[in-house]
Amino acid sequence: MDTMRSESGVRVADVMVTDPKRLPATATAGRARAVLDDGHVHMVLLVDGDRLAGTVVRDDLEAVADDRPALGVARLAGRTVDPTVPADAALAELQARGQRRLAVVDADGRLLGLLCLKRRRTGFCSDADVADRAAGPRRSGLRTP
């Protein structure tokens, strides 16, 4: 099901993943790199309590040793969005920047969720999409040996 809608009133908060994967702000570059090994993960969210301390994408880690702090190369600028922004405006921003993820934070910097543009750019990932993917092939009736 597509969750991207262009009707007036649909906000980022309405289409975000509400429980994204996160790492503590003290995580190493190696740990962040390991999380990014999952092809579905495009951005690591580094948190200090409930506050977003930084975001890391694959390119950030290119020249960083595994034992170095991931926060040292993390960024917030250009990687966050307010939950009240219209979803179609956030979509346009993602497309213009060639990005697929924005961390959703409130005015106090608290992490609320993750805005995830689907690979085909036909809509936003939902909590149900994430749960289905986590369940793997058994959820769809397929069995793995």
N, C-alpha and C positions, 0 to 999 in steps of 0.2 A: 504494500500500500504506500502510495506517495504521501508524504506529510508536508510537502512544500505546497503552499497555497498562496495565491496572490490576492485574496480578498482582503479588504481593509480590516484592520484590527488584529491580524495574526502577527504575534510578536515572537522574538527569539525565544522567550521563556516557554512559548507554546510548542516549539518544535525541537528543543534541545534534549540531549541525553542527560538524564538527571543524576546518574551515578557513574560518572566516568572513572576510568582507572586513573590512579594517581600514585605518586611516590613522595616520600618525605623530602623536604628541602635539602636534607643532608645526603641524599643519594649520590652515588658516584656516577661518572660518565659511563663506566662499564655497565652499571645496572640500568641506566637509561637506554644505552645501546641495546641491551638484551631485551628490554620491553619493545623497542622499535623493531626488533627482528620479526615480530608478528606483522605481517603485511597489512593488517587492518588498522594498525596503530600508526598514526601519522604525527602525533604530538604527545609528548610526555608532560604531564602536569605536575609540577613540584609544589608541594603545599607545606605550610607551617601552620599546623592546626587546621582551621577552616579557611585560611587565607591563601590565595595563590601567590607564591613567591616567584615563580618563573615558569616558562615553557621552553621545551627543547624539541627540536626536530632533527632529523638525520644529519642535515648539512651542518648544524651547529657542532656536531661531535667529530667531524672529519679529522681534525688535527689534535684531538684531546686524548691524553692517556687515560686508560680505564680507571686508574686509581684517583684521578682528579675529581673535584666536586663538579657535578653537572650544573649546579647553580652558577658556577663561574662563567658559563657560556649561555645561560638561559636569558630569555627576553620576555618582556611583557608588551612593549610597544608594537602595535600592528598585529597582535595576536589575541586580543581580547575584545569582547563586545558586551554592551549593557543589555540586560534581559528585556528592556522595554523597547528596544530598537525594532522597527518593523522587519519581519522575516524577509520580505522581498528586498529591502535595502541591504540587509546582511548578505543575502545571496549575491546581489550585484557587487558588493565589496569583495566577497570571496572570489568571484569570477574575475574581477578586474585585477586582483593580486595573484591569481593562479594558485590560490590556497583552497584547502578543503576543510580546515578546522579553525575554530576560534573558541577560546575559553570564555565562558560566560561568567562575569563577575559583577557584583553589585558595587555601589559607590564607595563602600568601605573595603573593597578588595577581596570580599569573601567569594570563594568558588561556588557557583550555583550549578554548573553543568558544562556541557561541551556541545557546541554547534558543529555538526558533522555533515558535510555535503557528501552524498553518495557518489561512488565511483563514476557512475553514468551521468551524474549531475542532474538526475531526474527528481530529486527531492532530498530531504534531510533524513539521516538515520534516526530511528526511534529507539526507545528503551526495548520495545518488542524485538526489533531487528538485532540488537546487541544480545538479548537473551537467546534468540534463536541460533545465532552464530556460536555463542558459548556452549549451547547444548550439543552442537556438532551434528554428525550424520544420524545419530539415533533419533533425534527430534523429528527428522523428516521421514522416518520409517526405514532408513538404510542402516545396515549393521556393518561395523568394521570388524575384521577378523581378529 
